[in-house]
Amino acid sequence: MFSIPEQFSAATKANFDAQLALITALTGKAFESVEKFVDLNMTVAKTSIEESTAAAKQIFSAKDPQEFFSLTAAHAQPNAEKALAYGRHLATIASGAQAEFTKAAETQIAETNRKVLALVEEVSKNAPAGSENVVAIFKTAIGNANASYDHLTKTTKQAVEALEANLNTAVSQISQAAVKSTPRAAKK
């Protein structure tokens, strides 16, 4: 049977190892997200240069001002749509990273809570007589911390959902504005 200091020492080591594993996992997820972001930007830059060169050649080959403005307006709508698609890709990358971080953190916190509760149970079995109140206070504190974490998690999820809804609304409004402005630009 372990003594209480040995139990705390083992629990502390296990907690440290678990946190190190969490940091390693989160760092890996962060690098994956950065890699996706860099890949997206490289693809967008390459495509943008190619399309801009082709569009410039086409626009500058216009035979009269009306054709020039017509071609310019025709290129405005696809560019607006591409900018919106880029924004959506960025939001997808960020949302995916956030989901992975949340999942890893929730898993780690649940495992740590389970270990802490198991340690408290084990220590309370070996605790001297009269320490029941201290153990009960400690268990209550752990329960309150878990409840606070659950509340924070729910609030954070609601905030992220509201942010995503606002982003989708903004993208929709910008897209509608771009569609409406394209015919006006073509008429000029």
Secondary structure as UniProt FT lines:
FT   HELIX           4..60
FT   HELIX           65..126
FT   TURN            129..130
FT   HELIX           132..187
//
